[in-house]
Amino acid sequence: MSPRIHIDLARQQLVLDLGHRRVVYPVSTSGRGAGERNGSGRTPRGAHVVRARIGAGVVPGTVFVGRRPTGEICTPELYAEAPERDWILTRILWLSGTEPGRNRLGDVDTMQRYIYIHGCPDEVALGVPGSHGCIRMRNADLIELFDRVPVGTPVLIEE
């Protein structure tokens, strides 16, 4: 069985289903709740796929802006300079919706909204909503997930 990802917004958990076993990770999704509209800052629901994998091999804590490494590594001191920033660290799994009219195309397009599963600073709380729409994970957890899922992996996001 190919891997599958299920993100439970109510439990703030990501479950990686490998067929023979399941791995559960804490996450943080949008502090504004669920929603698909462009500009909403909410986490989109429904069926998605991993459209792109970005950051293979970079150092844990690498800072990304516009899906490109900036050359910085996030430290507690760097984080303290902008704690309100939605830091994108370590790896990016860029999601694309598969349901036209719900999370694909028009003003509800997950990919055009730049919705990712990405790493975050250690200082950021997981298990509670707080992102700007993406799904945040601990860097070590994200590296483990990233190494197990290819492009095309199904991702289901539900409340």
LOTI-112763 format. One record per residue: residue number from 1; x, y negated, z of N, C-alpha, C, O, CB in turn. Coordinates in steps of 0.02 Angstrom, whole numbers. Glycine has a CB too. Example, Ala and Ser with C-alpha at 12.3 -4.5 7.8 and 13.67 -1.06 7.14 Angstrom:
// residues 2
     k      n.x      n.y      n.z     ca.x     ca.y     ca.z      c.x      c.y      c.z      o.x      o.y      o.z     cb.x     cb.y     cb.z
     1      660      284      390      615      225      390      660      165      390      712      166      423      565      224      452
     2      642      112      354      684       53      357      645       -2      394      670      -57      402      704       30      286
This chain:
// residues 159
     k      n.x      n.y      n.z     ca.x     ca.y     ca.z      c.x      c.y      c.z      o.x      o.y      o.z     cb.x     cb.y     cb.z
     1       42       59        0        0        0        0       44      -62        0       93      -66       37      -48        0       61
     2       26     -110      -41       62     -174      -42       42     -214       20      -13     -206       46       46     -214     -107
     3       86     -258       44       69     -297      103       11     -345       89        0     -367       33      130     -337      127
     4      -25     -359      143      -81     -407      141      -75     -450      203      -51     -427      256     -151     -371      138
     5      -96     -513      197      -93     -560      253     -164     -582      270     -203     -599      226      -48     -622      237
     6     -180     -582      335     -244     -608      359     -228     -662      410     -192     -649      459     -290     -551      389
     7     -256     -721      401     -247     -776      448     -313     -789      482     -363     -804      449     -220     -841      412
     8     -314     -782      548     -373     -790      588     -369     -859      621     -330     -869      668     -380     -733      642
     9     -410     -906      597     -408     -974      623     -430     -978      696     -402    -1017      734     -451    -1020      580
    10     -480     -939      715     -504     -941      783     -452     -916      833     -444     -944      887     -568     -900      789
    11     -417     -863      814     -366     -834      858     -297     -866      849     -251     -854      889     -361     -760      846
    12     -289     -907      796     -225     -937      780     -171     -882      774     -118     -886      804     -204     -989      834
    13     -188     -832      733     -144     -776      721     -138     -761      647     -186     -770      609     -168     -714      758
    14      -80     -738      627      -69     -711      560      -55     -637      569      -12     -618      609      -10     -748      523
    15      -92     -595      533      -82     -523      536      -54     -500      469      -85     -511      417     -149     -486      553
    16        4     -469      471       34     -439      412       16     -365      413       37     -328      457      112     -450      410
    17      -24     -344      363      -45     -274      358        1     -240      308        1     -255      248     -120     -268      336
    18       40     -193      334       88     -156      292       61      -87      273       97      -46      244      155     -150      328
    19       -2      -74      290      -31       -9      275      -21       40      332      -69       63      363       -2       20      211
    20       41       55      346       58      102      400       63       68      468       63      102      520      124      137      384
    21       67        2      468       67      -36      531       49     -108      518       53     -133      462      135      -30      566
    22       30     -141      573       12     -212      570       58     -250      617       75     -227      671      -63     -223      589
    23       78     -309      595      120     -353      636       82     -418      646       57     -448      598      191     -366      602
    24       76     -439      709       38     -499      726       85     -555      748      130     -544      790      -14     -484      783
    25       76     -614      719      117     -672      735       72     -730      757       18     -739      729      160     -693      673
    26       94     -769      807       58     -830      823       71     -883      771      126     -886      743       78     -855      893
    27       21     -924      756       28     -978      708       -6    -1041      736      -37    -1039      789       -3     -959      640
    28        2    -1095      700      -35    -1156      713      -62    -1181      647      -24    -1195      600        9    -1211      748
    29     -128    -1186      642     -160    -1211      582     -183    -1283      596     -165    -1312      647     -221    -1166      560
    30     -222    -1311      551     -239    -1382      555     -273    -1403      621     -318    -1369      646     -284    -1400      499
    31     -250    -1458      647     -282    -1489      705     -350    -1516      688     -389    -1532      734     -238    -1543      733
    32     -366    -1523      624     -432    -1548      602     -480    -1492      585     -537    -1505      565     -423    -1592      541
    33     -459    -1430      594     -503    -1374      580     -497    -1349      508     -448    -1363      474     -574    -1392      594
    34     -548    -1313      487     -548    -1283      420     -583    -1328      370     -630    -1364      387     -583    -1214      422
    35     -559    -1326      309     -590    -1364      255     -547    -1361      192     -487    -1353      196     -601    -1437      276
    36     -580    -1368      137     -546    -1358       72     -532    -1421       33     -492    -1420      -13     -586    -1312       30
    37     -564    -1476       49     -559    -1537        8     -490    -1568       10     -457    -1570       62     -610    -1588       32
    38     -469    -1592      -47     -406    -1628      -53     -408    -1689       -7     -458    -1726       -6     -393    -1649     -127
    39     -355    -1701       29     -351    -1758       74     -382    -1747      142     -380    -1793      184     -382    -1816       41
    40     -411    -1689      154     -446    -1676      218     -398    -1663      275     -415    -1673      333     -493    -1617      210
    41     -337    -1639      260     -291    -1619      313     -313    -1556      349     -288    -1542      404     -283    -1675      362
    42     -358    -1518      319     -385    -1457      349     -355    -1395      316     -330    -1398      260     -461    -1456      344
    43     -358    -1339      351     -334    -1276      324     -388    -1244      282     -444    -1234      305     -312    -1228      382
    44     -372    -1228      218     -422    -1199      174     -438    -1126      191     -394    -1088      212     -399    -1204      102
    45     -501    -1107      182     -523    -1039      195     -528    -1000      129     -523    -1028       74     -591    -1038      231
    46     -538     -935      137     -550     -892       80     -490     -853       58     -439     -849       92     -575     -932       24
    47     -498     -823       -2     -447     -780      -31     -394     -821      -67     -409     -866     -106     -478     -729      -79
    48     -331     -806      -52     -274     -839      -82     -222     -786     -102     -230     -727      -87     -243     -891      -33
    49     -170     -809     -135     -111     -768     -147      -49     -810     -133      -51     -872     -136     -109     -740     -221
    50        6     -776     -118       71     -810     -115       91     -825     -186      104     -779     -225      125     -766      -77
    51       93     -889     -203      109     -910     -272      184     -919     -283      209     -907     -337       73     -975     -287
    52      219     -940     -230      291     -951     -235      324     -939     -168      294     -951     -115      307    -1022     -262
    53      386     -915     -170      428     -905     -111      488     -952     -118      525     -947     -166      450     -830     -103
    54      496     -996      -70      547    -1048      -75      592    -1046      -13      568    -1043       43      515    -1118      -84
    55      657    -1048      -25      704    -1053       31      742     -989       48      774     -986      100      669    -1076       90
    56      738     -938        6      773     -876       21      846     -890       35      881     -922       -4      766     -825      -37
    57      870     -866       92      941     -871      109      963     -935      142     1021     -939      163      979     -862       49
    58      920     -985      147      943    -1047      181      948    -1035      256      917     -989      282      895    -1106      166
    59      987    -1076      289      997    -1070      361      932    -1083      398      896    -1130      381     1052    -1120      384
    60      916    -1043      449      856    -1057      489      858    -1129      515      909    -1153      538      851    -1007      548
    61      801    -1162      512      796    -1232      534      808    -1282      478      804    -1342      490      844    -1244      589
    62      825    -1258      418      834    -1303      361      771    -1345      350      716    -1318      350      852    -1264      298
    63      780    -1410      342      724    -1456      332      709    -1460      257      754    -1469      216      740    -1527      361
    64      644    -1454      240      621    -1461      171      578    -1523      164      537    -1538      208      582    -1398      148
    65      587    -1559      109      543    -1614       89      530    -1604       15      577    -1597      -24      575    -1686      105
    66      467    -1603       -4      450    -1591      -74      475    -1524      -98      494    -1517     -156      479    -1645     -117
    67      475    -1474      -54      497    -1405      -69      571    -1400      -84      593    -1350     -112      458    -1379     -126
    68      610    -1450      -66      682    -1450      -77      718    -1458      -10      697    -1499       31      703    -1507     -126
    69      771    -1420        1      810    -1430       63      842    -1500       63      870    -1522       13      864    -1375       71
    70      839    -1533      120      867    -1601      125      941    -1600      144      974    -1652      139      828    -1641      177
    71      966    -1542      165     1034    -1538      190     1037    -1544      266     1090    -1535      296     1077    -1592      158
    72      980    -1560      297      977    -1565      370      956    -1499      400      922    -1458      369      928    -1622      391
    73      977    -1489      463      953    -1434      504      916    -1466      562      942    -1511      594     1012    -1386      529
    74      855    -1443      575      815    -1472      629      844    -1451      696      849    -1392      712      741    -1449      623
    75      862    -1500      735      887    -1490      803      836    -1522      851      793    -1560      829      959    -1521      813
    76      841    -1508      916      796    -1542      963      803    -1618      958      754    -1654      966      811    -1519     1034
    77      863    -1642      946      874    -1715      941      840    -1744      878      809    -1797      882      950    -1730      939
    78      847    -1710      822      814    -1733      760      738    -1730      768      703    -1776      747      837    -1690      699
    79      713    -1677      797      641    -1671      809      616    -1728      853      562    -1756      841      624    -1603      841
    80      654    -1746      904      634    -1799      952      628    -1867      917      593    -1911      942      685    -1804     1009
    81      662    -1876      861      658    -1939      824      590    -1947      790      569    -2004      777      714    -1943      772
    82      556    -1892      775      491    -1895      740      448    -1836      759      433    -1793      717      501    -1898      662
    83      426    -1831      823      388    -1773      845      319    -1767      812      290    -1713      811      380    -1775      919
    84      293    -1823      785      227    -1821      753      230    -1794      681      179    -1778      651      196    -1890      753
    85      290    -1791      654      299    -1766      585      281    -1693      581      294    -1654      628      373    -1777      562
    86      251    -1672      525      236    -1602      514      297    -1571      479      299    -1566      418      170    -1592      471
    87      346    -1552      519      410    -1526      494      399    -1462      455      363    -1417      477      458    -1513      553
    88      430    -1457      397      429    -1397      355      500    -1369      355      546    -1398      327      404    -1413      281
    89      507    -1311      388      574    -1283      400      581    -1212      375      531    -1175      369      589    -1285      474
    90      642    -1193      359      668    -1125      352      647    -1089      288      691    -1069      249      645    -1085      409
    91      583    -1080      275      557    -1047      215      487    -1076      201      455    -1105      245      554     -969      224
    92      466    -1068      138      399    -1089      118      367    -1033       78      396    -1007       30      401    -1156       76
    93      307    -1013       99      264     -970       59      207    -1015       36      163    -1031       74      238     -906      100
    94      209    -1034      -28      161    -1081      -57       99    -1042      -78      104     -994     -117      192    -1120     -117
    95       41    -1062      -53      -21    -1026      -66      -60    -1055     -125      -57    -1115     -138      -64    -1025       -4
    96      -95    -1011     -159     -140    -1031     -213     -207     -997     -202     -210     -936     -191     -111    -1013     -283
    97     -261    -1036     -204     -328    -1007     -197     -346     -964     -256     -320     -974     -311     -380    -1062     -187
    98     -391     -917     -246     -413     -873     -300     -488     -878     -313     -515     -841     -354     -395     -801     -284
    99     -521     -924     -277     -593     -931     -283     -611     -998     -315     -615    -1048     -279     -627     -923     -214
   100     -622    -1000     -382     -639    -1063     -414     -700    -1097     -382     -751    -1065     -369     -653    -1051     -489
   101     -692    -1162     -369     -745    -1200     -337     -743    -1198     -261     -774    -1241     -228     -811    -1174     -360
   102     -708    -1150     -233     -702    -1147     -160     -632    -1169     -137     -625    -1211      -93     -716    -1075     -135
   103     -581    -1139     -167     -512    -1156     -149     -465    -1158     -209     -404    -1156     -202     -486    -1107      -98
   104     -495    -1162     -267     -456    -1165     -329     -490    -1213     -378     -550    -1211     -387     -448    -1095     -360
   105     -449    -1254     -409     -470    -1303     -460     -506    -1363     -429     -531    -1359     -373     -515    -1269     -512
   106     -508    -1416     -466     -544    -1476     -444     -516    -1505     -380     -456    -1504     -368     -616    -1461     -435
   107     -561    -1531     -337     -539    -1564     -276     -534    -1517     -216     -532    -1539     -159     -585    -1621     -259
   108     -533    -1451     -230     -526    -1401     -178     -469    -1352     -193     -470    -1295     -170     -591    -1362     -168
   109     -419    -1374     -231     -366    -1330     -253     -310    -1325     -201     -273    -1372     -190     -337    -1355     -320
   110     -304    -1267     -170     -255    -1255     -117     -184    -1269     -141     -145    -1301     -106     -260    -1184      -91
   111     -167    -1246     -200      -98    -1256     -225      -84    -1330     -236      -30    -1354     -218      -87    -1216     -290
   112     -130    -1366     -267     -120    -1437     -278     -119    -1477     -213      -95    -1533     -212     -173    -1464     -324
   113     -146    -1449     -160     -145    -1480      -94      -78    -1465      -58      -66    -1492       -4     -204    -1455      -51
   114      -36    -1423      -87       28    -1404      -57       19    -1372       11       49    -1393       60       73    -1466      -51
   115      -24    -1321       12      -35    -1283       74       14    -1225       76       18    -1184       31     -110    -1257       78
   116       53    -1223      131      106    -1174      139       98    -1135      204       64    -1157      250      174    -1207      136
   117      131    -1078      207      151    -1047      270      224    -1067      277      265    -1051      234      140     -967      271
   118      241    -1102      332      309    -1128      338      332    -1127      410      292    -1120      457      314    -1199      310
   119      398    -1134      420      427    -1136      486      417    -1204      518      402    -1253      485      500    -1119      483
   120      426    -1206      585      418    -1268      623      470    -1270      679      500    -1218      695      346    -1273      652
   121      481    -1329      708      529    -1334      763      506    -1291      823      447    -1280      833      537    -1407      784
   122      555    -1268      862      539    -1227      921      496    -1265      971      460    -1235     1010      604    -1205      955
   123      500    -1331      970      462    -1373     1017      388    -1376     1002      349    -1397     1044      490    -1442     1018
   124      367    -1355      942      297    -1358      921      259    -1299      950      281    -1241      945      292    -1359      844
   125      202    -1313      981      161    -1260     1010      127    -1219      956      100    -1246      908      108    -1290     1057
   126      129    -1153      965       93    -1108      922       35    -1078      962       35    -1081     1023      139    -1052      893
   127      -14    -1050      926      -72    -1022      960     -127    -1074      970     -180    -1059      996      -52     -993     1026
   128     -113    -1136      949     -162    -1190      953     -159    -1229      888     -105    -1237      859     -149    -1237     1015
   129     -216    -1255      863     -215    -1295      803     -174    -1358      813     -172    -1386      867     -287    -1313      781
   130     -140    -1381      759     -101    -1442      765      -67    -1464      701      -39    -1519      698      -50    -1433      817
   131      -70    -1423      648      -36    -1441      586      -77    -1493      547     -130    -1513      569      -23    -1379      543
   132      -50    -1513      490      -85    -1560      446     -121    -1523      390     -139    -1553      340      -35    -1610      416
   133     -131    -1457      398     -166    -1417      348     -133    -1350      334     -166    -1301      318     -173    -1455      285
   134      -67    -1349      340      -29    -1288      327      -33    -1239      386      -64    -1254      437       43    -1304      311
   135        0    -1182      377        4    -1132      430       76    -1132      454      122    -1114      417      -18    -1061      404
   136       86    -1152      517      153    -1155      547      170    -1089      581      126    -1056      610      158    -1213      597
   137      234    -1069      577      258    -1010      611      326    -1024      642      361    -1070      622      263     -950      562
   138      344     -983      692      413     -984      718      460     -965      662      443     -924      620      421     -936      780
   139      518     -995      661      566     -983      606      586     -909      600      587     -883      544      628    -1024      617
   140      601     -876      655      620     -805      652      563     -762      626      574     -716      587      642     -780      722
   141      501     -777      647      443     -741      623      433     -752      548      418     -705      511      380     -762      661
   142      442     -814      526      433     -830      456      485     -794      412      468     -768      359      438     -905      444
   143      547     -791      435      598     -756      397      579     -682      390      586     -653      336      668     -763      431
   144      556     -652      444      535     -582      442      477     -573      393      478     -527      352      513     -558      513
   145      427     -617      396      370     -614      350      393     -624      278      374     -585      234      318     -666      369
   146      433     -676      266      457     -694      200      492     -634      167      482     -620      107      505     -754      204
   147      532     -599      206      571     -543      178      526     -483      162      549     -437      128      624     -521      228
   148      464     -482      186      420     -425      175      367     -437      122      334     -389      101      386     -407      239
   149      357     -499      100      301     -512       55      325     -541      -12      362     -590      -13      251     -560       87
   150      305     -510      -66      323     -536     -133      272     -588     -156      219     -597     -126      326     -479     -184
   151      289     -623     -210      241     -666     -244      182     -621     -263      191     -564     -285      272     -702     -308
   152      122     -648     -256       61     -611     -272       29     -577     -212      -26     -550     -218       76     -559     -323
   153       62     -578     -154       33     -548      -94      -34     -582      -77      -37     -643      -74       82     -554      -34
   154      -87     -542      -68     -152     -572      -49     -149     -602       21     -119     -574       66     -208     -519      -53
   155     -182     -659       29     -187     -695       93     -260     -713      103     -289     -749       62     -141     -759       95
   156     -290     -690      157     -359     -706      173     -359     -752      234     -331     -734      286     -402     -642      185
   157     -390     -811      228     -394     -858      284     -467     -863      305     -510     -881      265     -365     -929      264
   158     -480     -845      368     -549     -844      393     -554     -877      462     -505     -879      500     -576     -771      397
   159     -614     -902      477     -627     -930      544     -645     -875      592     -657     -889      651     -683     -983      541
